[in-house]
Amino acid sequence: MRSLQSARSEIVFSPLLIDNRTNFAWSENMKLLMTRALLLLLGLFAGGVWLATTSAAQTWPRQPVKFIIPFGPGAGADIGARLILDRLAARWGKPVVIENRPGGDSMIAIQAVMSANDDHTFLWGPSGSFIVHPHIYAKLPYNPDDIVPIARYSITLLSFSVPASLNFKNLADFVERIRKEPDKYNAAAVPGITELAFDNFAVTAGLKMAKVPYKDIVQAANDLGEARIHAYASSYAIVRPHREAGRVKVLALLGRDRAPSAPDIPTAREEGFPALEMEGLVGLFGTKAVSPELRERIGADIVAVSNDKEIEAKLNATAQIPARGGAKEFQAAIDAQRAQVAAIVKTLGLKPTR
């Protein structure tokens, strides 16, 4: 027989055991309920954020939209943007205005967009405006990763030109003569990817030429026509009037393909000098304040309004090639150009020193 003390111990212990088990089960149930509640709240929050973002994209724009361009009026990018301003304004129901902010190697315009940091202020221009910056400037006033592509619009024709009076037959003849007389000739190039392409060409071809700096690089076209400078890498639009006047000869275009507006000019790759190849990608950029949904919408709108034969003809007339594409297509093209620039920088052994 069990002792009375033993029995008492069981009688006292059993309720406590039941209470502990009950408390444990209650605790586990509460944890489960709290977890479910937390997941529900997180889901509601995420849904609210998605709805708010989608709603913002649908109700945009709430005020006039501004395109800031890093060049003065009349530049290729400026002309291209103005071709679709009225169409975008009609589509969006708000004015679309251009603000020209040239100078400072495009950093004046970029800083203006970065400072606004909203979804109504954008940068319109070439990707080369900022892709090269990290490779030449030791310290930048902005983070290039904060610039996001929204829509690809066109490709600016880049060219390599010489004075007609020097009678260079073609790019191969130019290289041969410059090699024979090192340091006799000079050159100028538009800063950014165009200058980088020229430097890559000069180094890989073994050319020794003095670089002539310009405060306003567009003025170099006049000096080229007068043979005060002997080679010039720039947009084709800058030198075309001088070519048509017979003062300048364009030896090559830098793009991958011949241009519809200048089918008689070969590409640098065709001429046997792929180191001079570079595309002048132009489009619309924003900051991270522009939601992914809004980027897609704006990109689709720009593609839609520019998908027109009249726009294409006018772009060709201003030495550009239509290259419509949304944010994803533009991002892919920029990534490829970044890789190309990084490879050139490595070849040249450049370090950010400015």
Buried (B, 14 or more C-beta within 10 A) or exposed (E): EEEEEEEEEEEEEEEEEEEEEEEEEEEEEEEEEEEEEEEEEEEEEEEEEEEEBEEBBEEBBEEEBBBBBBBEEEBBBBBBBBBBBEBBBEBBEBBBEBEBBBEEBBBEBBBBBBEBEBBBBBBBBBBBBBBBBBBBBEEBEBEEEBBBBBBBBBBBBBBBBBBBEEEBEBBBEBBEBBEEEEEEBBBBBBBBBBBBBBBBBBBBBEBEBEEBEBEEBBEBBEBBBEBEBBBBBBBBBBBBEBBEEEBBBBBBBBBBEBBEBBEEBBBBBBBBBBBBBBBBBBBBBBBEBBBEBBBBBBBEBBBBBBEBEEBBEBBBEBBBBBBBBBBEBBBEBBEEBBEBBEEBBEEBEBEEEE
